[in-house]
Each structure stands twice: as structure tokens, then as C-alpha cells.
């Protein structure tokens, strides 16, 4: 798939899944802007452009999209990847505070609403657009002890279906990718994800190995391209066959 002259915005693109997806879209021929609040000054991507953006803040998101419109004409492909995930640790729901709940829902769910709202006017004018939301296979597994995270990802599933129906007449598709536990640097740094726990996750998969960020690339490229032009409102689970949805 080569999509020259298309412009993509990938949120949470500084590391992990976001960095892999941004690089892959750039290699496929898109001009890619990676948005994040935590860029490391020591690392500079050669394949996509870095934009500082707080995706949970409406003003910051609009400024980011306005800059892309000014420099590149507008966002054709939005990948809503930014989320609080690897920094969270599993624990019983009644130990969560209202502040934690609000923060996770704001970063993981409100951010996707804000980004969609900012990019859709351009997509409507062109009558072409691709929105790809990152949710989680845990939504379909009934995974315990991460209620704030799973509630935020469940909301994304519902948003994807509703927006797919609403934006279809405008030529805009809206789909979601639901990864399983993905072995990123953030997961490796979190002591809550022990080797024993990760081994249990791997054992639950039909394809019994660790999931890597690059395992999501093919699905993202497909959903961003012309081959997925008649697919919308769908949730594609990419977890090695642990969840059948």
C-alpha cells in the first residue's frame, strides 16, 4: 500500500505502539505527524515529524491540527493511539480514587473525541478520511483489576461504532484495533507485569508468543488504505488468538 499525498496524525507517537505505527505509515508513503507530550530531545525520528500536543486538552489538540492544516493541508488519516496504559498497575476497583478514574478516562477517551472533532471538518470537505482508534482486547475478556482502563477502552469501542455510522455518509471510515498485552518498553519498566504474568498471557494465545508493536502494523495499514473503504464501525482484535470476537 502506497498512499502518497495523504497526511496522517498519530497520537502517542514518541514510543511503543505509536512510534511503530507512525514509522510504518511514513514508510507507506504518507506524510506523518507524530503528536505526543513526552518527546525525548535526544531522539528525533527521521521518518515522521514531531509535534508537541497534550491530547487531553482541547486547545492543544486544535493548535496541533491547525499547524498540520497550515503545513500539509489537513489530516487524512487519524490514528488515536495515545493512552495511559503501561504506567498503570492492576488493583481492585474499590482502591481506585475518583481522581485516578477521571484522569484515565480523560486521557484515554476524551482525547479521542477531541482529536476526531478537530480533524473531521477537513475530512468532510474532502469526503475522504480514515479514523483508527486503539482500544484493547481486555474489553472482550472481562479482565479484572483494571476497571478504569477497561472502562476507557470499552468507551472507545462504543465511540467507534457510533462514529462509523455517523460519518459514513461523509466518506469517512472509523474502525478500531484491539491489541492484547504488547511487549513495549513501558510494559518492561512496570514491575506489575511480572515474567510469570506475561507467561500466562502468552499461554492463553493460539499463537503462543509475546505480542510486539510491529504486530499491529499490518492491520493499521489496511484500515488506513483503499482496501478498507467499505469497512467501518469494526473492532479488529489483534492478540494472537487469545480472544475470539
Phi and psi restraints in degrees (value plus and minus 20) as a CYANA .aco file:
   2 UNK   PHI    -141.2  -101.2
   2 UNK   PSI     105.5   145.5
   3 UNK   PHI    -145.6  -105.6
   3 UNK   PSI      38.9    78.9
   4 UNK   PHI     -82.6   -42.6
   4 UNK   PSI     127.6   167.6
   5 UNK   PHI      56.9    96.9
   5 UNK   PSI     -20.5    19.5
   6 UNK   PHI    -112.4   -72.4
   6 UNK   PSI     130.6   170.6
   7 UNK   PHI    -140.5  -100.5
   7 UNK   PSI     112.7   152.7
   8 UNK   PHI    -139.8   -99.8
   8 UNK   PSI     126.0   166.0
   9 UNK   PHI    -139.2   -99.2
   9 UNK   PSI     101.9   141.9
  10 UNK   PHI    -136.3   -96.3
  10 UNK   PSI      99.9   139.9
  11 UNK   PHI    -109.5   -69.5
  11 UNK   PSI     134.3   174.3
  12 UNK   PHI      43.2    83.2
  12 UNK   PSI      21.6    61.6
  13 UNK   PHI    -114.5   -74.5
  13 UNK   PSI     -14.5    25.5
  14 UNK   PHI     -93.9   -53.9
  14 UNK   PSI     -51.6   -11.6
  15 UNK   PHI    -166.8  -126.8
  15 UNK   PSI     154.9   194.9
  16 UNK   PHI      38.3    78.3
  16 UNK   PSI    -158.4  -118.4
  17 UNK   PHI     -79.5   -39.5
  17 UNK   PSI     -63.7   -23.7
  18 UNK   PHI     -79.9   -39.9
  18 UNK   PSI     -62.1   -22.1
  19 UNK   PHI     -84.7   -44.7
  19 UNK   PSI     -61.1   -21.1
  20 UNK   PHI     -84.5   -44.5
  20 UNK   PSI     -63.7   -23.7
  21 UNK   PHI     -88.8   -48.8
  21 UNK   PSI     -60.1   -20.1
  22 UNK   PHI     -82.5   -42.5
  22 UNK   PSI     -63.4   -23.4
  23 UNK   PHI     -83.7   -43.7
  23 UNK   PSI     -61.9   -21.9
  24 UNK   PHI     -86.0   -46.0
  24 UNK   PSI     -61.3   -21.3
  25 UNK   PHI     -84.5   -44.5
  25 UNK   PSI     -58.3   -18.3
  26 UNK   PHI     -85.1   -45.1
  26 UNK   PSI     -61.6   -21.6
  27 UNK   PHI     -85.2   -45.2
  27 UNK   PSI     -47.3    -7.3
  28 UNK   PHI     -98.9   -58.9
  28 UNK   PSI     -25.1    14.9
  29 UNK   PHI      92.0   132.0
  29 UNK   PSI     -21.1    18.9
  30 UNK   PHI    -102.6   -62.6
  30 UNK   PSI     135.5   175.5
  31 UNK   PHI    -107.8   -67.8
  31 UNK   PSI      99.3   139.3
  32 UNK   PHI    -135.4   -95.4
  32 UNK   PSI     111.5   151.5
  33 UNK   PHI    -129.2   -89.2
  33 UNK   PSI     105.0   145.0
  34 UNK   PHI    -121.7   -81.7
  34 UNK   PSI     101.7   141.7
  35 UNK   PHI    -123.9   -83.9
  35 UNK   PSI     115.9   155.9
  36 UNK   PHI    -183.1  -143.1
  36 UNK   PSI     140.6   180.6
  37 UNK   PHI    -120.9   -80.9
  37 UNK   PSI     -26.5    13.5
  38 UNK   PHI    -149.9  -109.9
  38 UNK   PSI      31.7    71.7
  39 UNK   PHI     -88.8   -48.8
  39 UNK   PSI     119.0   159.0
  40 UNK   PHI    -110.5   -70.5
  40 UNK   PSI      96.5   136.5
  41 UNK   PHI     -77.2   -37.2
  41 UNK   PSI     -42.4    -2.4
  42 UNK   PHI     -97.8   -57.8
  42 UNK   PSI     -36.0     4.0
  43 UNK   PHI    -138.3   -98.3
  43 UNK   PSI     110.0   150.0
  44 UNK   PHI    -151.3  -111.3
  44 UNK   PSI     101.5   141.5
  45 UNK   PHI     -91.8   -51.8
  45 UNK   PSI     116.7   156.7
  46 UNK   PHI    -111.9   -71.9
  46 UNK   PSI     -32.8     7.2
  47 UNK   PHI    -120.6   -80.6
  47 UNK   PSI     -41.3    -1.3
  48 UNK   PHI    -162.9  -122.9
  48 UNK   PSI     138.4   178.4
  49 UNK   PHI    -111.4   -71.4
  49 UNK   PSI     118.9   158.9
  50 UNK   PHI    -113.0   -73.0
  50 UNK   PSI     114.4   154.4
  51 UNK   PHI    -149.9  -109.9
  51 UNK   PSI     109.4   149.4
  52 UNK   PHI     -99.3   -59.3
  52 UNK   PSI     104.7   144.7
  53 UNK   PHI    -174.6  -134.6
  53 UNK   PSI     111.6   151.6
  54 UNK   PHI    -114.5   -74.5
  54 UNK   PSI      82.3   122.3
  55 UNK   PHI     -89.8   -49.8
  55 UNK   PSI     -30.6     9.4
  56 UNK   PHI    -112.0   -72.0
  56 UNK   PSI     -16.2    23.8
  57 UNK   PHI    -139.4   -99.4
  57 UNK   PSI     100.4   140.4
  58 UNK   PHI     -79.4   -39.4
  58 UNK   PSI     -62.0   -22.0
  59 UNK   PHI     -84.5   -44.5
  59 UNK   PSI     -63.5   -23.5
  60 UNK   PHI     -84.7   -44.7
  60 UNK   PSI     -61.0   -21.0
  61 UNK   PHI     -83.6   -43.6
  61 UNK   PSI     -65.2   -25.2
  62 UNK   PHI     -84.8   -44.8
  62 UNK   PSI     -59.9   -19.9
  63 UNK   PHI     -82.8   -42.8
  63 UNK   PSI     -60.2   -20.2
  64 UNK   PHI     -81.3   -41.3
  64 UNK   PSI     -69.4   -29.4
  65 UNK   PHI     -87.5   -47.5
  65 UNK   PSI     -57.4   -17.4
  66 UNK   PHI     -81.6   -41.6
  66 UNK   PSI     -60.5   -20.5
  67 UNK   PHI     -82.8   -42.8
  67 UNK   PSI     -62.7   -22.7
  68 UNK   PHI     -85.6   -45.6
  68 UNK   PSI     -59.9   -19.9
  69 UNK   PHI     -81.1   -41.1
  69 UNK   PSI     -61.5   -21.5
  70 UNK   PHI     -87.7   -47.7
  70 UNK   PSI     -60.1   -20.1
  71 UNK   PHI    -108.1   -68.1
  71 UNK   PSI     -49.4    -9.4
  72 UNK   PHI    -153.4  -113.4
  72 UNK   PSI     -22.3    17.7
  73 UNK   PHI      78.3   118.3
  73 UNK   PSI     -32.7     7.3
  74 UNK   PHI     109.8   149.8
  74 UNK   PSI     145.9   185.9
  75 UNK   PHI    -112.4   -72.4
  75 UNK   PSI     101.7   141.7
  76 UNK   PHI    -115.4   -75.4
  76 UNK   PSI     -52.6   -12.6
  77 UNK   PHI    -148.3  -108.3
  77 UNK   PSI     100.3   140.3
  78 UNK   PHI    -130.0   -90.0
  78 UNK   PSI     105.2   145.2
  79 UNK   PHI    -132.5   -92.5
  79 UNK   PSI      86.0   126.0
  80 UNK   PHI    -105.0   -65.0
  80 UNK   PSI      68.7   108.7
  81 UNK   PHI    -127.4   -87.4
  81 UNK   PSI     -48.3    -8.3
  82 UNK   PHI     -77.5   -37.5
  82 UNK   PSI     115.6   155.6
  83 UNK   PHI    -187.7  -147.7
  83 UNK   PSI     135.7   175.7
  84 UNK   PHI    -105.4   -65.4
  84 UNK   PSI      99.9   139.9
  85 UNK   PHI    -169.1  -129.1
  85 UNK   PSI     -86.3   -46.3
  86 UNK   PHI     -88.2   -48.2
  86 UNK   PSI     -39.2     0.8
  87 UNK   PHI    -106.4   -66.4
  87 UNK   PSI     -25.9    14.1
  88 UNK   PHI    -109.1   -69.1
  88 UNK   PSI     129.7   169.7
  89 UNK   PHI    -142.0  -102.0
  89 UNK   PSI     115.7   155.7
  90 UNK   PHI     -80.8   -40.8
  90 UNK   PSI     115.3   155.3
  91 UNK   PHI    -184.1  -144.1
  91 UNK   PSI     142.1   182.1
  92 UNK   PHI     -76.3   -36.3
  92 UNK   PSI     126.0   166.0
  93 UNK   PHI     -81.4   -41.4
  93 UNK   PSI     -52.5   -12.5
  94 UNK   PHI     -98.5   -58.5
  94 UNK   PSI     -19.1    20.9
  95 UNK   PHI    -116.6   -76.6
  95 UNK   PSI     -25.8    14.2
  96 UNK   PHI     -98.0   -58.0
  96 UNK   PSI     124.6   164.6
  97 UNK   PHI    -115.7   -75.7
  97 UNK   PSI     137.3   177.3
  98 UNK   PHI     -77.6   -37.6
  98 UNK   PSI     -53.2   -13.2
  99 UNK   PHI     -86.4   -46.4
  99 UNK   PSI     -61.3   -21.3
 100 UNK   PHI     -83.9   -43.9
 100 UNK   PSI     -64.5   -24.5
 101 UNK   PHI     -77.7   -37.7
 101 UNK   PSI     -68.4   -28.4
 102 UNK   PHI     -84.0   -44.0
 102 UNK   PSI     -60.9   -20.9
 103 UNK   PHI     -84.4   -44.4
 103 UNK   PSI     -65.9   -25.9
 104 UNK   PHI     -86.0   -46.0
 104 UNK   PSI     -63.9   -23.9
 105 UNK   PHI     -84.9   -44.9
 105 UNK   PSI     -54.2   -14.2
 106 UNK   PHI     -87.9   -47.9
 106 UNK   PSI     -69.9   -29.9
 107 UNK   PHI     -89.3   -49.3
 107 UNK   PSI     -61.0   -21.0
 108 UNK   PHI    -104.8   -64.8
 108 UNK   PSI     -50.7   -10.7
 109 UNK   PHI    -135.4   -95.4
 109 UNK   PSI     -71.5   -31.5
 110 UNK   PHI     -76.9   -36.9
 110 UNK   PSI     -58.0   -18.0
 111 UNK   PHI     -78.5   -38.5
 111 UNK   PSI     -60.7   -20.7
 112 UNK   PHI     -88.1   -48.1
 112 UNK   PSI     -59.3   -19.3
 113 UNK   PHI     -78.7   -38.7
 113 UNK   PSI     -67.1   -27.1
 114 UNK   PHI     -82.7   -42.7
 114 UNK   PSI     -63.1   -23.1
 115 UNK   PHI     -87.5   -47.5
 115 UNK   PSI     -62.2   -22.2
 116 UNK   PHI     -80.1   -40.1
 116 UNK   PSI     -66.5   -26.5
 117 UNK   PHI     -80.2   -40.2
 117 UNK   PSI     -56.2   -16.2
 118 UNK   PHI     -94.9   -54.9
 118 UNK   PSI     -54.7   -14.7
 119 UNK   PHI    -113.2   -73.2
 119 UNK   PSI     -41.4    -1.4
 120 UNK   PHI     -82.7   -42.7
 120 UNK   PSI     -56.0   -16.0
 121 UNK   PHI     -74.9   -34.9
 121 UNK   PSI     -62.5   -22.5
 122 UNK   PHI     -85.1   -45.1
 122 UNK   PSI     -64.1   -24.1
 123 UNK   PHI     -81.6   -41.6
 123 UNK   PSI     -59.6   -19.6
 124 UNK   PHI     -84.4   -44.4
 124 UNK   PSI     -59.4   -19.4
 125 UNK   PHI     -82.8   -42.8
 125 UNK   PSI     -57.3   -17.3
 126 UNK   PHI    -106.5   -66.5
 126 UNK   PSI     -32.8     7.2
 127 UNK   PHI      34.8    74.8
 127 UNK   PSI      20.9    60.9
 128 UNK   PHI    -179.8  -139.8
 128 UNK   PSI     111.7   151.7
 129 UNK   PHI    -191.7  -151.7
 129 UNK   PSI     133.8   173.8
 130 UNK   PHI    -150.1  -110.1
 130 UNK   PSI     102.5   142.5
 131 UNK   PHI    -135.8   -95.8
 131 UNK   PSI     104.8   144.8
 132 UNK   PHI    -143.6  -103.6
 132 UNK   PSI      92.8   132.8
 133 UNK   PHI    -118.6   -78.6
 133 UNK   PSI     121.1   161.1
 134 UNK   PHI    -115.9   -75.9
 134 UNK   PSI      99.2   139.2
 135 UNK   PHI    -134.7   -94.7
 135 UNK   PSI    -161.9  -121.9
 136 UNK   PHI    -174.3  -134.3
 136 UNK   PSI     121.3   161.3
 137 UNK   PHI     -84.9   -44.9
 137 UNK   PSI     -38.2     1.8
 138 UNK   PHI     -81.5   -41.5
 138 UNK   PSI     -43.4    -3.4
 139 UNK   PHI     -79.4   -39.4
 139 UNK   PSI     -54.3   -14.3
 140 UNK   PHI    -115.6   -75.6
 140 UNK   PSI     -24.2    15.8
 141 UNK   PHI    -123.1   -83.1
 141 UNK   PSI     -29.2    10.8
 142 UNK   PHI      45.0    85.0
 142 UNK   PSI      14.1    54.1
 143 UNK   PHI     -84.4   -44.4
 143 UNK   PSI     108.6   148.6
 144 UNK   PHI    -107.5   -67.5
 144 UNK   PSI     149.1   189.1
 145 UNK   PHI      51.9    91.9
 145 UNK   PSI      -4.3    35.7
 146 UNK   PHI    -161.1  -121.1
 146 UNK   PSI      26.2    66.2
 147 UNK   PHI     -81.7   -41.7
 147 UNK   PSI     -61.6   -21.6
 148 UNK   PHI     -84.2   -44.2
 148 UNK   PSI     -62.0   -22.0
 149 UNK   PHI     -85.9   -45.9
 149 UNK   PSI     -67.2   -27.2
 150 UNK   PHI     -88.9   -48.9
 150 UNK   PSI     -56.4   -16.4
 151 UNK   PHI     -81.9   -41.9
 151 UNK   PSI     -60.4   -20.4
 152 UNK   PHI     -85.8   -45.8
 152 UNK   PSI     -59.6   -19.6
 153 UNK   PHI     -94.9   -54.9
 153 UNK   PSI     -51.8   -11.8
 154 UNK   PHI     -85.0   -45.0
 154 UNK   PSI     -57.8   -17.8
 155 UNK   PHI     -81.2   -41.2
 155 UNK   PSI     -55.8   -15.8
 156 UNK   PHI     -86.2   -46.2
 156 UNK   PSI     -56.5   -16.5
 157 UNK   PHI     -79.5   -39.5
 157 UNK   PSI     -68.6   -28.6
 158 UNK   PHI     -84.3   -44.3
 158 UNK   PSI     -61.3   -21.3
 159 UNK   PHI     -81.9   -41.9
 159 UNK   PSI     -60.8   -20.8
 160 UNK   PHI     -81.6   -41.6
 160 UNK   PSI     -64.9   -24.9
 161 UNK   PHI     -86.3   -46.3
 161 UNK   PSI     -64.2   -24.2
 162 UNK   PHI     -87.0   -47.0
 162 UNK   PSI     -64.7   -24.7
 163 UNK   PHI     -87.2   -47.2
 163 UNK   PSI     -54.8   -14.8
 164 UNK   PHI     -78.0   -38.0
 164 UNK   PSI     -62.2   -22.2
 165 UNK   PHI     -89.2   -49.2
 165 UNK   PSI     -58.8   -18.8
 166 UNK   PHI     -93.0   -53.0
 166 UNK   PSI     -56.9   -16.9
 167 UNK   PHI    -117.8   -77.8
 167 UNK   PSI     -27.5    12.5
 168 UNK   PHI     -73.2   -33.2
 168 UNK   PSI     -64.9   -24.9
 169 UNK   PHI     -81.8   -41.8
 169 UNK   PSI     -37.4     2.6
 170 UNK   PHI    -112.5   -72.5
 170 UNK   PSI     -15.8    24.2
 171 UNK   PHI      60.6   100.6
 171 UNK   PSI      -1.7    38.3
 172 UNK   PHI    -131.3   -91.3
 172 UNK   PSI     106.3   146.3
 173 UNK   PHI    -118.3   -78.3
 173 UNK   PSI     127.5   167.5
 174 UNK   PHI    -153.7  -113.7
 174 UNK   PSI      95.6   135.6
 175 UNK   PHI    -156.6  -116.6
 175 UNK   PSI     148.9   188.9
 176 UNK   PHI    -154.5  -114.5
 176 UNK   PSI     129.7   169.7
 177 UNK   PHI    -130.0   -90.0
 177 UNK   PSI     112.2   152.2
 178 UNK   PHI    -136.8   -96.8
 178 UNK   PSI      73.8   113.8
 179 UNK   PHI     -96.7   -56.7
 179 UNK   PSI     140.1   180.1
 180 UNK   PHI    -106.1   -66.1
 180 UNK   PSI    -188.7  -148.7
 181 UNK   PHI     -79.7   -39.7
 181 UNK   PSI     100.1   140.1
 182 UNK   PHI    -130.5   -90.5
 182 UNK   PSI     109.9   149.9
 183 UNK   PHI     -96.9   -56.9
 183 UNK   PSI      71.3   111.3
 184 UNK   PHI    -132.3   -92.3
 184 UNK   PSI     152.1   192.1
 185 UNK   PHI     -81.2   -41.2
 185 UNK   PSI     -54.9   -14.9
 186 UNK   PHI     -84.3   -44.3
 186 UNK   PSI     -61.7   -21.7
 187 UNK   PHI     -84.4   -44.4
 187 UNK   PSI     -61.1   -21.1
 188 UNK   PHI     -83.7   -43.7
 188 UNK   PSI     -49.6    -9.6
 189 UNK   PHI    -101.9   -61.9
 189 UNK   PSI     -36.5     3.5
 190 UNK   PHI    -110.7   -70.7
 190 UNK   PSI      92.7   132.7
 191 UNK   PHI     -84.8   -44.8
 191 UNK   PSI     -37.2     2.8
 192 UNK   PHI     -86.1   -46.1
 192 UNK   PSI     -43.1    -3.1
 193 UNK   PHI    -117.1   -77.1
 193 UNK   PSI      61.5   101.5
 194 UNK   PHI     -92.9   -52.9
 194 UNK   PSI     143.9   183.9
 195 UNK   PHI     -80.5   -40.5
 195 UNK   PSI     -57.2   -17.2
 196 UNK   PHI     -84.6   -44.6
 196 UNK   PSI     -63.1   -23.1
 197 UNK   PHI     -85.4   -45.4
 197 UNK   PSI     -63.3   -23.3
 198 UNK   PHI     -86.5   -46.5
 198 UNK   PSI     -54.4   -14.4
 199 UNK   PHI     -84.6   -44.6
 199 UNK   PSI     -56.5   -16.5
 200 UNK   PHI     -85.1   -45.1
 200 UNK   PSI     -59.6   -19.6
 201 UNK   PHI     -82.6   -42.6
 201 UNK   PSI     -65.8   -25.8
 202 UNK   PHI     -81.3   -41.3
 202 UNK   PSI     -60.7   -20.7
 203 UNK   PHI     -84.9   -44.9
 203 UNK   PSI     -43.8    -3.8
 204 UNK   PHI     -99.4   -59.4
 204 UNK   PSI     -27.0    13.0
 205 UNK   PHI    -115.5   -75.5
 205 UNK   PSI     124.5   164.5
 206 UNK   PHI     -85.1   -45.1
 206 UNK   PSI     -57.6   -17.6
 207 UNK   PHI    -119.7   -79.7
 207 UNK   PSI      76.7   116.7
 208 UNK   PHI    -104.8   -64.8
 208 UNK   PSI      57.5    97.5
 209 UNK   PHI    -173.2  -133.2
 209 UNK   PSI     150.8   190.8
 210 UNK   PHI     -87.9   -47.9
 210 UNK   PSI     122.2   162.2
 211 UNK   PHI    -105.7   -65.7
 211 UNK   PSI     116.8   156.8
 212 UNK   PHI    -136.9   -96.9
 212 UNK   PSI     139.1   179.1
 213 UNK   PHI     -77.3   -37.3
 213 UNK   PSI     -56.2   -16.2
 214 UNK   PHI     -88.0   -48.0
 214 UNK   PSI     -35.6     4.4
 215 UNK   PHI     -87.3   -47.3
 215 UNK   PSI     -36.0     4.0
 216 UNK   PHI    -114.2   -74.2
 216 UNK   PSI     -29.6    10.4
 217 UNK   PHI     -82.8   -42.8
 217 UNK   PSI     -67.7   -27.7
 218 UNK   PHI     -80.0   -40.0
 218 UNK   PSI     -61.9   -21.9
 219 UNK   PHI     -84.6   -44.6
 219 UNK   PSI     -62.2   -22.2
 220 UNK   PHI     -83.5   -43.5
 220 UNK   PSI     -65.1   -25.1
 221 UNK   PHI     -83.0   -43.0
 221 UNK   PSI     -59.4   -19.4
 222 UNK   PHI     -83.3   -43.3
 222 UNK   PSI     -69.4   -29.4
 223 UNK   PHI     -86.1   -46.1
 223 UNK   PSI     -44.7    -4.7
 224 UNK   PHI    -102.1   -62.1
 224 UNK   PSI     -33.2     6.8
 225 UNK   PHI    -124.6   -84.6
 225 UNK   PSI    -195.9  -155.9
 226 UNK   PHI     -89.6   -49.6
 226 UNK   PSI     -45.5    -5.5
 227 UNK   PHI     -83.3   -43.3
 227 UNK   PSI     -40.3    -0.3
 228 UNK   PHI    -124.7   -84.7
 228 UNK   PSI       1.8    41.8
 229 UNK   PHI     -85.5   -45.5
 229 UNK   PSI     -39.7     0.3
 230 UNK   PHI    -132.3   -92.3
 230 UNK   PSI       2.0    42.0
 231 UNK   PHI    -139.5   -99.5
 231 UNK   PSI     103.2   143.2
 232 UNK   PHI    -173.4  -133.4
 232 UNK   PSI     134.3   174.3
 233 UNK   PHI      52.4    92.4
 233 UNK   PSI      -3.1    36.9
 234 UNK   PHI    -123.8   -83.8
 234 UNK   PSI     131.2   171.2
 235 UNK   PHI    -134.9   -94.9
 235 UNK   PSI      96.5   136.5
 236 UNK   PHI    -121.7   -81.7
 236 UNK   PSI      92.4   132.4
 237 UNK   PHI    -102.9   -62.9
 237 UNK   PSI     105.5   145.5
 238 UNK   PHI    -145.2  -105.2
 238 UNK   PSI      66.1   106.1
 239 UNK   PHI    -160.2  -120.2
 239 UNK   PSI       0.8    40.8
 240 UNK   PHI      55.0    95.0
 240 UNK   PSI      -4.5    35.5
 241 UNK   PHI      65.6   105.6
 241 UNK   PSI       4.9    44.9
 242 UNK   PHI    -100.6   -60.6
 242 UNK   PSI     -51.3   -11.3
 243 UNK   PHI    -143.0  -103.0
 243 UNK   PSI     110.3   150.3
 244 UNK   PHI    -130.4   -90.4
 244 UNK   PSI      90.0   130.0
